[in-house]
Amino acid sequence: MAAQQMTTPIAVPARSVRRSRAGAAAVRIALLAPVIIFYLIFFVWPILTVVLRSLSEDGRFDLASPTFSLDAYLQLFQDDFLLRVEWRTLLLAVNSTIITVLLAFPTAYFISRLKRRTATLLLLLILVPFWISIVVRLFAVTSILSPNGPINQLSLLLGLGEFNLLYTPAGTLVGTVMYLLPYMVLVLYAGMVAVDGNLLLAARTLGASPTRTFFSVYLPMIRSSLMSGTLLIFILGLGFFLVPAILGGPAEQTISVYIQQQIDIFQWAVASAMGILLLIATLICYVGVVRVTGEFKTGVGPVQVKGVSGDQPFRWSAPMVASAVVAFVTITILVLPVLFVFPLSIGETGTVVFPPRGFTLQWYAQVFTTATWLGPIGQSLVVGLGTGILSVAIALVLARAMLSMTSTAGKAIVSGLAFAPLITPAILLAIGEYDVQLRLGMTGTIIGLILAHTVIAAPLAFAIILAAMSGADRGLEAAAWTLGASRTRAFWTVVVRGIIPSIVGAFVISFVTSWDEVVLALFLQTGPTKTLPVTIYKYLESGIVPTVPAVASLLVTAVIVILAIRGVVSAIRRKNTPPSTQESS
């Protein structure tokens, strides 16, 4: 009888349960409300204002006396010049996607078959360009492709005549592929290392040829990564602004460049319609891939270095040799432009020439002693720190709310709201933000720029923190409740403390996203002091001064040092972790 009484659960009044659930729901709503308001003002409203402008006759939508017209959309499909711009944009996106996939697939496959140490080294060579600012890489590509660059000089030396790719479709294609390659390699590599080698071995044991095993077993297992990566780079190529603006020249306008030029002269109607056209095309691609694969991968996040050779011996074969050659070409394409900035920064001449003439470090001294560069560096740091803190806070709220929900529809709404900015063309978001912040009087302010950058950085932070919270042990938090801790205290002392490394990673990726962002800052900064990427971009437009390669060299060095420190810390952590723990993790 006593044993029976001890095992009998304590009855909890239904009213108390309902109050507890109601209280938890109230807290969740109170936390979500500011985040929802933030997204409504700085994401939904900008998109809506562009839609309304695209439906007005002159691009000036008036709520007091609204008039609707489809003339701007009709013009997109009737004007010969606009049709050429649209075709040029589509052609660039398709060609860059095809070339990127053809280079990235063999590269990722080759790296995934290597041992951990070798794979880590090659991935590091790919991550260095991935984390370096796009304007730095654009500066390097511009210098390489220019008439004074090494490609043209080598062509003249060999007697092949001039070979100038700058301001040509080929040059734009080269720059776009160089930007997209790291994304595709990382997405594919993450999918390839997750393949169970035993399944491939079983297929071979049952008599399947290597070719049939590859197409019937291997490809289906990485289909999600392949399709998601292809969609990602196609979307980026379709709405890309910086590469066509710098490398394409005035005769090679794409949709994004055309939109920017029209907004500069306050011609909103057709520019807004073009932006909505980009968004519709992006949404169609996104929905199609999600329906086929069930997920969408961005390639941003931790990459697990785990060569398949850990359980299968590495063997050279004809396909493996071909993959190794492509991997060498891909890594060369990515790394050489990054290294090219160093010799350009030490020349004594007042203009950037290759090869450099003389040797001096005066341009590095100017970076740290003149307001021309100290102001942009300081502003980028402040905006980046603000963006990182706000993005992490939003990510924590969204992740907590999503994991607490039992409704599938509620989770879908939160997830859709969080990730929507990732698939929104940057130029569309930029002109929408510009319109909204102009109405709110926030253009040219640091707060306005932080809020705009948070829109595009928070989804990345959310993805990292959500994954960390999903894998955490919820029993520890429940134990804290049992011991009398409030939900808030248990969350901060148990959940948050347990995912500190992921929170740091979310902050870093948010900071880097802000530090590297150009398009939003280009529209929203109206004062004399710009962020560092915008300052470099302006020099790329007007003319390069020697301090630009000096700044680029410092940024490259910083990325290399950070990645090297991270690698050393990871190696020490693996060394101090018991083998059994490594295998289980």
MODAKA-V844697 format. One record per run of one state. SS is the DSSP state (H for helix, E for strand, L for the rest). FROM is the first residue (numbers start at 1). TO is the last residue. Records with the same first field share a line. If there is no record, write none. Layout:
# MODAKA-V844697
SS->FROM-TO ; FROM-TO
This chain:
# MODAKA-V844697
L->1-1 ; 8-13 ; 55-70 ; 77-79 ; 113-115 ; 132-133 ; 146-149 ; 158-168 ; 193-196 ; 206-209 ; 222-222 ; 239-241 ; 249-254 ; 265-267 ; 294-307 ; 311-317 ; 345-361 ; 370-370 ; 405-407 ; 424-425 ; 441-445 ; 472-473 ; 483-486 ; 499-499 ; 517-518 ; 525-531 ; 543-545 ; 577-578 ; 585-585
H->2-7 ; 14-54 ; 71-76 ; 80-112 ; 116-131 ; 134-145 ; 150-157 ; 169-192 ; 197-205 ; 210-221 ; 223-238 ; 242-248 ; 255-264 ; 268-293 ; 308-310 ; 318-344 ; 362-369 ; 371-404 ; 408-423 ; 426-440 ; 446-471 ; 474-482 ; 487-498 ; 500-516 ; 519-524 ; 532-542 ; 546-576 ; 579-584
